[in-house]
Amino acid sequence: MPFKDHTPIPKKEKITVAYMIEKLRDRVKIKVKPNAAESVCDQKFVTDTDLHRPGLALAGYLELFTYKRIQIIGNTESQYLAKLSRQEQKKSFGNILQFDLPVIFLTDNNTLPKPLLRMAEDAGIPVYTTNIETTQFMFLLRDFLEDQFALQTMVHGTMVDVYGIGILIAGKSGIGKSEVALDLIERGHRLVADDVVMLSKKSNVLLSSATEMNKHFMEIRGLGIIDVMSMFGIRSIRYQKRLEVVLNLSLWEESEKVERTGLNHDSVSILNTEIPLIHLPITPGKNITVIAEVIAMNYLLEHYGYDAAKAFQDKVKHHIAHKKEGGEMPKRAIEYFEGDFE
């Protein structure tokens, strides 16, 4: 079984608020404007993917206040503070500033009175404003944090996108994984990674990518290293792809079992996520490239509710039952051949 010895890479323990703000602006394309204590962002750390809205904490209930999380102040919290007197605002906001908060985000263009921003500055708590609505901002921010703190591992194989299906071609060294991928690329499919594939678990989905070192490059034994993007163009590569099927290549004489009907579905567990596994024994003359394409199309059919193996099994059962009732055995597919002499 492939990947039985794969070792998860330890998760990140923390990221700085400064790094998070930079990536939110550059990669996620979120506009965030500093309001207070921007200078301390490189000394503040985010350690949790969950977010917190401090409504109860502002009201004075602090027993379950998860202050280590990023704090989100939306319309509800802003309107609550706006209805308080100046002195009550300072007391309410001071309830959360007594904790070492990583950062506060004001969503939906909400603002805080200047005295409260000065309190945050004095306490060394960064405050940022964004024009994005609260629910959408929390979704984007949580998605970014899940990616940063995702569980990862590295596996040996070649990752390709075939008809939109992410297939990881596995097998022992020298069996021809890269050559199959190269043939698929030449037929219009796309390479994700060759030899070393990075897998990240995000929202119970495995996402694959190359490493910074090997992206776009392939090793073809006897030829050497080739640059796929330079040779075949930008359409031949992908930076990331969801892993949906593992195709394990093996020599025919080494194959312990070969599935004949497709009724028994095997799988492999990677980072506690079950991925469909297909064992494919190879022999001289077998076109693995076409089989990989068929695997992708068959996966799509199953995804949309059609299982060819199950449909054929049902047809066989129907004919057996029909024969037991005295019916005839299956005839040829058509009853009358037309005058086709080609």
N, C-alpha and C positions, 0 to 999 in steps of 0.2 A: 504493500500500500504506500503511495507517495505521501510525503509530509508527516509521516508518523513521528518523526523526531524533530519537527520544526519547533523552534523556541521563540516565544513571544519576546519582542523587544520591550523593555520597561517603559511605561508611560512617562511622559513629561510630568514632573512634580509641580512645576510652576512656570509662568511666563510673566514678564513685566508688563505693567499697564502701558508703558511707552511703546513696547513692541506691539501690543494688541491694538493700540490706537493707530499706529503706522499701517498695520495690515488691514484694519477696517477701512482705512482711507484708500490704500493702494489696490488691494485685492477684492474686497467686498464692495467697494465703491460707496461707502457710507460717509456722508458729510457730518463730521463732529467738530464742534467749536469749543475751545477751552473757556471755562468761566472762572476757575479757581485752581490754585496749586498745581499748575502744569509742570513746574520745575521739579516736583518730587516724583513724577510718574516712573522714572527709571529706578526708583527705590521702593515702589509699591508692586506687589505681586498678586496675580490671580491664580488660585489653586483649585477652583471648583467650576464645573461646567454649568451648574445650576445658577439661576438668577433669583433675586429676591426683591419684592416690592414692600417697602417698609411702612405700610399704612398703620398697622397696629403699634409698631415701634414709635412712630411719630405721635400716636395717641397716648403713649406712656407704658404700653405693655411690652416688656423687654425680656421676659423669662425665656422665650423661644426665639429670640432675635438671632438669625443666622448672619451675623455681621461679616463673616469671612467671604461671603458671596458678593458679587457685583450688585449694587443697589440701583433699582430703576424707579424713578419718580415720574409718574404719568399724570394724566388729567385728574384722577381721583385725589392723589396726594397733593397736587398743586392747588386744587380748589379747596381742599381741607385747610392748607396753610393760609390761603388767601382770606379765609373767613375768620381767622384768629387776629387778635390784637397784636401790635408790634412786640410786646413783651411775651405774649403767649407763643408767637412764632419762634422767638429765640429759645424759649424753653422747650418747645416741641422739637425743633431742629437739633437742639443740644442733646436731646435724648439719644440720637444716633451718632452724633459726632464724638461722644465719649468713647466710642469703640474705634478700633483700628480698621476702618473700612478701606478696601482696595481702591474703589472709585465709585462716583455717583453719576448716573446718566439722567438727564432731563429730556424726555421725549416729546414729540409733537409740538416743538417750538415753545415748550413751557420754560418759564424763567423763575428765578428765586430773587427775592428782594436783596439789595446790595448788602445790608447788614448780615444776612445769612451767608452770603458768599464770602464776606470777610471772616466770618466764623469758620467756614470751611478752609479758607486760606491759612488762618492761624492754627487750625488743627492739623494741617498738612494732608487734607483729604481732597484729591482731585475731583473737580466737577466739570462735566461736559454737557453740551446741549446738541440735540439732533432734531431735524425737522420731520423725521420718520415717525409714523404712528406707533404707539406703544407695542401692540401685539406683533406687528411686522418687525419692529426693531428687535424685540426679544427673540423672535424666531431666527433672524439673521445672526444675531450675536451668539445665541446658543449653538447654532449650526457651526459657526466659526470655532467656538470653544470645543465642541465635540471633536472637530477635526484636529485641533491642537493637542488634545489629551487622548486621542484615539489609541487603542491597543494595536500594535503593529507586529509584523513578522516578515522575514525574508524567505523565499522559497526558490528552488532551482527549477527552471523551466522557461518557456517562451509564451508570452501573453499576446494574443491577437484579438482583434475585433472582426468577427465574421458575420456579415448581415446584421450588425447591431448587437450580436451576442458575444459576450466576453468569454473566450475559451483559453484556458491555460493548458498548453501542451507540455506534458510531463514525461519522464522516462529517464533511463540511465544515460550517462554521458556518451556521446557519439552515436546515439541511435537515430538521429536525424531530425530533431525538433526544429532547429533553426532552418534546415532545408525545407521542411514543410511550411514553416512560416514565410519563408522567402517566396515560395511558389504561391501562397495565398496573397501576399503583397502584390506580386506580379499580376494576379487575377483581379486586383482592385480592392482587396481588403487591407486592413490597417494594423501596423505593429504598435504595441504598447511597450513591451520590454522583452529583451532577450537575455537569457542565461540567469540573471538575477532579477527577481520580481518582488517589489515591495507590496505588501498587502496591509491595508488599514481597515479596521472594523469600525464602521460608523452607522449608527442607527440600525444595528443588526444586519448590515450589508457589508460585504467585503469589496473594497475598492482597490484597484491595482494601479501601479505606476512603475516606471523605471527608477533607478537611482540617478543621482546627479551625474555620476560617472558614466553610466552606460546608455543614457537615453539617446535614441535614434541609431545606435550602433548595433551591429550583429557580427557574430563570429561564424564564418563558414569554413569548416575544416578543409584544409588543402588550398584555400584561397586566402584566408586571413580576415581582417576586420574591414567591414564596409559601412559606409554612412548611408542609411536607408533614406533619410530625408533629402540629402543632396542628390542621390541617385534616382529616386522615384518621385520626389516632390512632396509638398506639404500634405497632399491628400493621402499619403501612405502611412501616416503616423497618428497616434493619439497620445495625449499626455496622461490620460486616466481612463479607466473603464471598469465597470462593475464586473466582478467574477461571477459567472453563472454556470459554467460547466468545466470540469477537469477531464481532459483527454489523456489517458495514460498509455503511452506506446510501450510495447514489449515485443521481444522476439517470439515467434510462434512456439518454439520448443520450450520457452520459459513460461508460457502462459498457463496458469493453473486452471483457469476457468474462462470459457468464452460464452457470452450471452448470445443465444440464438433467436429468441423471440422478442426480447425487449420488455417482457412482462415483469422481470425482476430488476428493480432499480437499485443500483448500488450508490453509495455516497461516501464522502470523506469529510471529517470534521476538521475545520481550520479555524482557530480562534473561537472554538465552540459554536461555529456556524456550519450547518450541513450543506454541502455542495454536491450536486449530482456528479457521479464519477463513471466514466466509460472506459473499460479496458479494451484496447484495440491491439490485437496481435498483428504484426506486420510480416509480410513475406515478399520476396521479389515479385515485382509487377503490380503490387497492390497500390492503387492511387489514393494515398492518404489525404491529399489535398481535397479531392472531391468528397471523400468521406467526411472531412471536417466541415465542409459546406453543408452536407446533408444533416450532420449532427446539429448545426445551427438552425437549419430550417425545421427540423423535427422538433427541436426545443420550442421554436416559435409556435408550431402547431399545437403542441401540448399546452403551451401557455394560454392559447386561445381556446382550449377545451377539447381538442381532438387528439386522441391517442391511437395511432395506427395499430399497435400491437393489441390493444384492448378491442378495437373494432374488428380485427381479424379473428380474435378469440371468440367474440360474440357470434360472428358469422359461422365459425366451425361448430359451436355449440348448437346453433339453430339448425344446421344441416344434420347433425347427429340426432337431435330430437325429431326432426322431420323423418329421418330414415327409420327410427324406432316406431314411428306411427305408420309405417308402411309406404312412405314416400320414396321417390327415386333418389339415387346418388347425384351429386352435382354434375351438370352437363357442361359443355363448352360455354364460353362467355357470351357468344352470340348464336342465335338459332339459324341464321341464314347468311351465307357469304354472298355479297353482291358481286357483280362482274368486275372485280378488281384484279387485273392481270399484271400489274407493275411488279 
